Each structure stands twice: as structure tokens, then as C-alpha cells.
Amino acid sequence: MNENQPQLLAESISQPNSRSFGGYWEKIDLRSLFYQIVILGAGAAILFLIILLKSKTTADFQVEPYFFSYAIFVTTFELSRIISAMLYKKSFSTLLEEKNSDVQFYPEDYEPRVAFIIPCKNEEKDIGNAVIQCYQINYPREKVEVIVVNDGSTDRTALILKELQKFYPSLKVIDWPNQGKRWAMAAGFQVSKAEIIIQLDSDSEVDPLTFRELIAPFRNPRVGAVCANGVPKNADQNIITRMQTAYYFMSFQILKAAESTFDTVFCCSGCCSAYRKSSVMPILYEWLSESFLGLPVTWGDDRALTSWLLKRGEKTVYSSQALAYTVVPNNWRQLMKQQLRWKKSWIINAFLTSRFIWKKQPFVSFFYYFPLILISLLTPIMTFRALIYAPLTHGILPLYHIAGVILVTALMVIYYRFIDAKNKYWPYLFLWSVLNLFILSFMIVWAALHIQDRGWGTR
């Protein structure tokens, strides 16, 4: 890989510069405040329109009032996430300040020893770039470990790693028969001598210039994990990758930012997240032995690890300026397999996390986490009624329901454009919402029915 590729990739998604993904996070001024007020006003107007539209989904509100209630509930929830995301920068700055703190922060020049843990299986196309970029980061080489766990690869992965060791003698490679990503991650935690462990997917790369932004939050000793900003590096491959690029922007820059405002990111992304080793080691074996309905959990490793840290009372946050580039599925088969795996992971984790999160984070639980679970469970039911049941039994076309979904997406797009007006992928968020409406929203039902199938479902 060309050493300038991270910068080129950043430019390909029209971000202002490689150290700041979205000019909004640079500063809050009167102009930004004005635009925030405009966005909130637009949100209120869209909420009103959605209520009108979705209330028309049924011929008689008295007969089926839940469509009306569901419309208000979903739209208000999405608007609340945007408002929370608006507070992200201030909360992130506060996280790094020592004022009014009862804990001793690490100094501003905090530079702990770090380790990259890269589990891989049959990743001959991407593993080389992943390793090379780790050695290019803006950080003292003597404080960097790179550990690759070759989890039973049958292609040229092992050969490529041996060649890389000639150029990087410090590169550690663990070869063993296939045991799964979770055990590979755990092996890295156990053998590393670093204070901060960066979990990196084998098809992902860190941006060397923004790496320190991933480490900075650990100055606060209460921070147990930091999620990087995931950016698809094959964004322009086809319409499928463009839709995912828009979704990733929303997922990280809006949804994870909203969660981070309350220091409670529920899933530190597998493409690139950093963990404080001393926070993980006490719960390592509980995480490894996690089971559901009597069977081991074979996916959702990153989401589960994040939940265990939250259970310990650790802060989990998102760093918008720490960039990581990853490969997203480029065909429908890969995408559906990935989404099914993610849905299964979400179901299991929602069940396990619900048992403790209301005690640890009552405000976040009742105003964000449990409403999110309720919406996720209600959406396929309400969509089925609007798209199939109502047309067949009452002759009511789902036009108003579809229009309501588009309006909710428009609300997200308004803020999407506010964060980064130069980003060219925002129109594809509408396509993603339509895909979610007709297909992805129903996958949670399929995932629940096949929850005991613990196959990985690789792409």
C-alpha cells in the first residue's frame, strides 16, 4: 500500500482534513449554534409532518391508534439521538479535563505502550496492509507491539506474515488451529505487555496521522475502551458499498457520538477499537466463556466485550477524529450474511446487557437503551402491518408509512449534511432506509428463529 493512501482515502469521502473528520467538531461558534437551532426547528417540523402522514396509514385512528403512537415514538427517539450527538464535542472535551474530577488524570503527554492485536483467517488480500499501517503510526516505534493471530488460515496468509517478519522483526505471529475470533483476541491480550490494546480487524487499517486521537481519551483512568471512526475504504466500488458508507457515517458520526455523550458506547466497533488492558483482564474469562441458551456465543465479540466493560462501570467512548479504514461487503450475499450475524449478536447482547445496564446507567437505559430495544422489536411488526396486513385487509396502500420513513431519514440527512457538507454519500442514506424498511428490519425475526445456529457465516 502507498504510504499516502490513508490521506487519499480521507479525501475520497470529502472530509476537510485527515485529523478532523467533519468541520463541525473543530469549534462551536454562533454560526454553528444558529444551524443547530435550524436543525431542531426542522426536526420539529418533520416530526409534525410524520405524525400527520403516519396517522393516515389507517382509515380510522380509533381503530388502530398504535400506528400513530409508533410514529411519534420513533421520530422523537431519532430526534433525541441527534440532539445528543450535538452535545458530543463538549462531552468529549470534558472527558479529557481534570476540573472537578475526583480521579487523578494522566498528563497531557501520556504515551503508554500500545499493542495491535489482529486476528485473521484467510486474509491474504488485506493482512499485509493492516500490519504495515500499524508500523506507520505517529508513535514511538519502541512503544508499539503488533501481534497477529493466524487462526487456522489455509491460504497464503501464513506465508505473507513470514515475509513481513523479515521487514518487521518485532512482529509477533501466533499460529494455531481455528478457534474463533474471540479466542484469538484473548490470546493477544494475554501475551501482550502493552497498557493499551488496539483490536484491529484483518481487513482494516488505522490512519497513522490520527492514531494519537485513539489513545488520548485514556488519559482519563475511568475510560476502559475507545471506539475509532470507521470509514469504508472500498466506498466507491458499487451502490452496495456506497449505501454502507452513508450508513457508517450515520452510525459513527451520529449514533455512536450520541452514545458517547453519556460515556456509554454500547458496541466498540470491531474494525478498530482500543481497550485498557487492566480493565479487560479481570473479565477476560467470563467474556470467553459467554453462552446463550446453553451454547457458546461465536460472534458479537466486540459488542460483548464492550458490555462486560460497562458492567464493570468503565466508560466506553467514541473518538470521531481517530480514523480507521475498513472493507465493507460488496455484494448482496456478503451483506446479508453480515447483517444476519450482526442481528444475532444484537439479540443475544440485548438480553444479557439488559440484566445490568439499568443499574449502572439508569438514565441511558430508560431514555435510550430500552427504547431502542422496543423500537427494534416493534419495527418488523409495524412494517408488516403497514406493507402487507393493512393493504390486504383494509385496502390501505402503505404510501404514508413509506413517506414517514423517508421523512425520518431526511431528519438524519439534515444533520449528516451539517456535520460534513462536502460528504457525497448522503443520498445513499435514503436507499439504505428503503433497504432497511423492506428487508433488513425483518432480518431480526429470521435471526431470532435461527439463533441456535452459531455458524460464523463468513463472507
Order of alpha helices (4+ residues) and beta strands (2+ residues): alpha-alpha-alpha-alpha-beta-alpha-beta-alpha-beta-alpha-beta-beta-alpha-beta-alpha-alpha-beta-alpha-alpha-beta-beta-alpha-beta-alpha-alpha-alpha-alpha-alpha-alpha-alpha
